[in-house]
Amino acid sequence: MNQCHRARSGFKLGPAPVVFNFFRQFKALVDEFKPSRVYVVLEGRPVKRHEALAEYKANRVISEDDPRRSELLKFFAQKDSIVELLVKYFPVSVVRHPTSECDDTIANLVRRSSTAVPWVIASSDTDFIQLLQERDNLKLYNPVRKAYVEAPDYPYVTWKALRGDASDNVPGIPGVGDKTAEKLASDPDLLSEFLSKPEVAPLFERNYGLINFMEWSDEEREMMTSSAPTKDWDTVKTVFENYGFGSIVKDESWSKFTQTFDALWGSNI
């Protein structure tokens, strides 16, 4: 979803500009990093977080009278087209866990892999900073800024649990802003004194659980599904032609496009 939302910016002509922008950007990322394997991770329903906070991400619900409704529905239709193409025809592992957000799924994929395997997460979502502070074999690349993200010196989850997360509708602790949160997270003694207040500790513990990536049990791990694509560039090209993606499907460009992904067929599938 992070990549799909980024694709809303850029080329805006034709019936499917988000699809066009997504695959151009996706190709560029694969060209840049030349990965041996690619995971595209989809959202599940955050059951445990809704149990902890009913209002979690309630700010993202599209109401019937929302002036953005028509535009957003068109976006989600294009997102579904992107997912369908990736699932059916691209040499990537499209994975989804029914009761986990994509962030949790990514975290569990990384945590359950060998520390000898290098990972790059391509996302502008700063929540992945917590993984940077856990794993030395991980890099976080912000595709908007086109730069790697550096982890702060203080514990990221602690800092965010203190100041909250407006984008996910997680309220912070009253009176605590970015600077106060950084000061508290950087000083264990000061933090301990602050959390000794009975009105503060429950809010912090709730927020910490909401922000910290959830760890799967072995049984929960088995619930994750993964795609099984078939190599069929002719069908993909026909879809792109129907969308009017002339700059992708012309001979030289199309050859470069398919070559980018062809190297992944043996390792991903």
C-alpha positions in Angstrom: 0.0 0.0 0.0 2.9 2.3 0.7 4.1 1.9 -2.9 0.6 2.1 -4.3 0.0 5.4 -2.5 3.3 6.8 -3.8 2.1 5.9 -7.3 -0.8 8.4 -7.0 1.8 11.1 -7.7 3.3 11.5 -11.2 1.7 10.6 -14.5 -2.1 11.2 -14.3 -3.4 10.6 -17.8 -5.4 7.6 -19.1 -7.6 5.1 -17.3 -5.0 3.7 -14.9 -2.3 6.2 -14.0 -1.6 4.6 -10.6 -0.9 1.2 -12.3 1.4 3.0 -14.7 3.3 4.8 -12.0 3.5 1.8 -9.8 5.1 -0.5 -12.3 7.6 2.2 -13.5 8.6 2.8 -9.9 8.7 -0.9 -9.1 11.0 -1.6 -12.0 13.3 1.2 -10.9 13.6 -0.3 -7.4 14.4 -3.8 -8.8 16.9 -2.3 -11.2 18.6 -0.3 -8.3 18.8 -3.1 -5.8 19.0 -6.2 -8.0 17.5 -8.4 -5.3 17.7 -12.2 -5.3 14.1 -12.3 -4.0 11.2 -9.8 -3.8 8.3 -9.8 -1.4 5.3 -7.7 -2.0 3.3 -7.6 1.2 -0.4 -6.9 1.4 -2.5 -5.7 4.3 -4.5 -8.0 6.6 -7.0 -7.0 9.2 -5.2 -5.9 12.4 -7.4 -8.0 14.8 -5.3 -7.7 17.9 -4.8 -3.9 17.6 -8.6 -3.4 17.1 -9.1 -5.4 20.3 -6.6 -3.1 22.1 -8.0 0.1 20.7 -11.4 0.1 18.9 -10.6 3.4 17.3 -7.3 2.1 15.7 -7.1 3.5 12.1 -10.7 4.6 12.3 -9.6 7.8 10.7 -9.0 5.9 7.5 -12.6 4.8 6.9 -14.2 6.3 3.8 -17.7 7.7 4.7 -20.5 8.0 2.1 -20.3 11.8 2.2 -16.5 12.0 2.1 -15.6 14.4 -0.8 -12.6 12.1 -1.6 -14.8 9.0 -1.9 -14.9 8.9 -5.7 -11.2 9.4 -6.2 -10.3 6.9 -3.5 -12.6 4.2 -5.0 -10.8 4.7 -8.3 -7.5 4.4 -6.5 -8.5 1.1 -4.8 -9.7 -0.3 -8.1 -6.3 0.4 -9.6 -4.6 -1.1 -6.6 -6.6 -4.3 -7.1 -5.4 -4.4 -10.8 -1.8 -4.0 -9.6 -2.2 -6.8 -7.1 -3.8 -9.1 -9.7 -1.0 -8.6 -12.2 1.7 -9.2 -9.5 0.0 -12.3 -8.2 -0.6 -13.9 -11.6 2.4 -12.9 -13.7 5.3 -11.4 -11.9 8.2 -13.4 -10.3 7.7 -12.0 -6.8 6.2 -13.4 -3.7 2.9 -11.6 -3.0 2.2 -12.5 0.6 -0.6 -11.7 3.0 -1.6 -12.7 6.5 -5.3 -12.4 7.2 -5.0 -11.0 10.7 -1.8 -9.0 10.4 -0.9 -5.7 8.9 1.7 -5.7 6.2 4.2 -4.1 8.6 3.9 -7.1 11.0 4.2 -9.5 8.1 7.4 -7.9 6.9 8.8 -7.9 10.5 8.1 -11.6 10.9 9.6 -12.4 7.5 12.8 -10.5 8.5 12.9 -11.9 12.1 12.5 -15.5 10.9 15.2 -15.3 8.3 18.9 -15.9 8.8 20.9 -13.0 10.1 23.3 -13.7 7.2 20.6 -12.8 4.7 20.7 -9.0 3.8 17.3 -7.3 3.6 16.2 -4.0 2.1 12.8 -2.6 3.0 11.6 -0.1 0.5 9.1 2.1 2.3 8.6 5.6 3.5 6.9 4.2 6.7 9.0 5.2 9.6 7.6 2.4 11.8 10.3 0.1 10.2 12.9 2.0 12.2 12.2 -0.4 15.0 13.5 -3.2 12.8 16.7 -1.2 12.1 17.3 -1.1 15.8 16.9 -4.9 16.0 18.7 -6.3 13.0 22.2 -5.5 11.6 21.4 -7.2 8.3 18.6 -4.8 7.4 18.5 -1.5 5.5 15.5 0.8 5.2 15.2 2.7 2.0 12.9 5.7 1.6 11.9 5.7 -2.1 10.4 9.2 -1.8 13.6 10.8 -0.5 15.8 8.2 -2.4 17.9 7.7 0.6 18.5 5.2 3.4 17.0 5.9 6.8 19.2 6.2 9.8 17.9 4.9 13.2 17.9 7.4 16.1 19.9 6.8 19.3 16.8 6.5 21.4 14.4 3.5 21.3 12.0 4.3 18.5 9.0 2.3 19.9 9.3 3.9 23.3 9.4 7.4 21.7 6.4 6.8 19.5 4.4 5.2 22.3 4.9 8.4 24.3 3.9 10.8 21.5 1.4 8.7 19.7 0.7 8.2 16.0 -1.9 10.4 14.5 -1.8 8.6 11.1 -3.0 5.4 12.9 -5.4 7.3 15.3 -3.2 6.3 18.3 -3.4 9.2 20.8 -0.2 10.2 22.6 0.2 10.8 26.3 -1.3 14.2 27.1 1.4 16.9 27.3 4.1 14.9 25.5 5.3 16.1 22.1 8.2 15.1 19.9 10.9 16.8 22.0 9.6 15.6 25.4 9.2 12.1 24.0 12.8 12.1 22.8 14.1 13.3 26.2 12.1 10.6 28.0 13.1 7.8 25.6 16.8 8.8 25.9 16.9 8.7 29.7 15.8 5.4 31.4 15.7 7.0 34.8 13.6 9.9 33.7 11.3 7.5 31.8 10.8 5.3 34.8 9.9 8.2 36.9 7.4 9.4 34.3 5.8 6.0 33.9 5.4 5.7 37.6 2.4 8.0 37.4 -0.8 5.8 37.5 -2.5 7.8 34.8 0.4 7.5 32.4 1.5 3.8 32.6 -1.6 2.2 31.1 -1.6 4.6 28.1 2.1 4.0 27.5 1.7 0.2 27.7 -1.3 0.2 25.3 0.5 2.4 22.8 3.7 0.3 23.0 1.7 -2.8 22.2 0.0 -1.1 19.3 3.2 0.3 17.7 5.5 -2.7 18.4 5.5 -5.2 15.6 3.6 -8.4 16.6 5.4 -11.7 16.8 3.7 -14.7 15.2 3.4 -18.1 16.8 4.3 -21.0 14.6 0.5 -21.6 14.1 0.0 -18.0 13.0 2.9 -18.2 10.6 1.1 -21.0 8.8 -1.8 -18.6 8.0 0.3 -16.5 5.7 -0.5 -17.1 2.0 1.9 -16.6 -1.0 1.4 -16.2 -4.7 2.2 -18.8 -7.4 2.6 -16.8 -10.6 3.0 -18.0 -14.2 5.4 -16.4 -16.7 3.2 -14.8 -19.4 4.6 -11.5 -20.6 2.3 -11.5 -23.6 -0.7 -11.2 -21.3 0.9 -8.4 -19.2 1.8 -6.6 -22.4 -1.8 -6.8 -23.7 -3.1 -5.4 -20.4 -0.6 -2.5 -20.5 -1.5 -1.8 -24.2 -5.2 -1.7 -23.3 -4.3 0.8 -20.5 -2.4 2.9 -23.1 1.1 2.5 -21.5 2.8 3.3 -24.8 6.2 4.3 -23.2 6.4 0.8 -21.5 5.3 -1.5 -24.3 7.2 -0.1 -27.2 9.9 -2.6 -28.4 13.1 -1.4 -26.7 11.3 -0.3 -23.5 9.4 -3.6 -23.2 12.6 -5.6 -23.6 14.2 -3.7 -20.8 11.1 -4.0 -18.6 10.9 -7.8 -18.9 14.7 -8.2 -18.5 14.5 -6.5 -15.1 12.2 -9.2 -13.8 13.3 -12.2 -15.8 16.3 -12.7 -13.5 14.0 -13.2 -10.5 12.1 -16.2 -12.0 14.6 -18.8 -10.8 15.0 -17.5 -7.3 11.5 -16.4 -6.4 9.4 -19.1 -7.8 
